[in-house]
Amino acid sequence: MSEISQLSFTLRDVTVALLREQNIKEGVWVLGVEMSIVVGNMGPEPQSALPTAMLQIPKFTLVRHEGEEAAVGFAVNAATIA
């Protein structure tokens, strides 16, 4: 059997894992993603530089949704996690 070299997780999977890690057992939660964008002219040589954007993801945040119903499809009700 070959060695696993890549694993993928949905937003819901990551939200559930973080709720378990933080021992959160109530409320409806979603995963927030903080992003920063940097723009400039970039290229291997100044003559071939083009407008470029780079996206940084410095952190993820668990955000509690106020209300009983899920705000989005990947929201997780912590009370339903085993």
C-alpha positions in Angstrom: 0.0 0.0 0.0 1.4 3.4 -0.9 2.1 6.1 1.6 -0.5 9.0 1.9 0.9 12.2 0.4 -2.1 14.5 0.5 -5.3 14.9 2.5 -8.1 17.3 1.7 -10.7 18.7 4.1 -13.9 20.6 3.6 -14.7 23.8 5.5 -17.1 21.8 7.6 -14.4 19.2 8.4 -12.1 21.8 9.6 -14.8 23.6 11.6 -15.7 20.3 13.4 -12.0 19.5 14.1 -11.5 23.0 15.6 -14.7 22.8 17.7 -13.5 19.4 19.1 -10.0 20.8 19.8 -11.5 23.7 21.7 -14.1 21.5 23.5 -16.9 23.7 22.3 -20.3 21.9 22.7 -22.9 24.5 22.0 -23.8 27.1 19.4 -23.8 27.2 15.6 -20.3 28.0 14.3 -18.7 28.8 10.9 -15.0 29.0 9.9 -13.8 32.5 9.0 -10.7 33.1 6.9 -8.7 36.2 7.3 -7.0 37.3 4.1 -4.5 39.9 3.1 -3.7 40.9 -0.4 -0.5 42.4 -1.8 -0.4 43.9 -5.3 2.4 45.1 -7.4 4.3 44.7 -10.7 6.3 41.5 -10.6 8.2 39.3 -13.1 11.6 37.7 -13.6 12.9 40.9 -15.2 11.7 44.5 -15.0 10.8 44.4 -18.8 8.4 41.5 -18.3 6.8 42.6 -15.0 3.0 42.4 -15.0 0.4 43.5 -12.5 0.3 40.8 -9.9 -1.7 40.0 -6.7 -0.6 37.7 -3.9 -3.1 36.4 -1.3 -2.0 35.6 2.2 -4.0 33.6 4.7 -2.6 34.6 8.1 -5.3 32.9 10.3 -8.6 31.1 10.6 -11.3 32.1 13.1 -14.2 30.2 14.6 -17.2 32.6 14.5 -20.4 31.9 16.5 -23.6 32.5 14.5 -26.3 34.2 16.5 -29.5 32.2 15.9 -30.6 28.6 15.7 -30.3 28.0 12.0 -27.1 27.6 10.0 -26.1 30.8 8.2 -24.3 28.8 5.4 -24.0 25.2 4.3 -20.8 24.7 6.1 -22.0 26.0 9.5 -21.8 23.4 12.3 -24.1 23.0 15.3 -21.6 22.1 18.0 -24.3 20.2 20.0 -24.5 17.6 17.2 -20.8 16.7 17.2 -20.0 13.3 18.8 
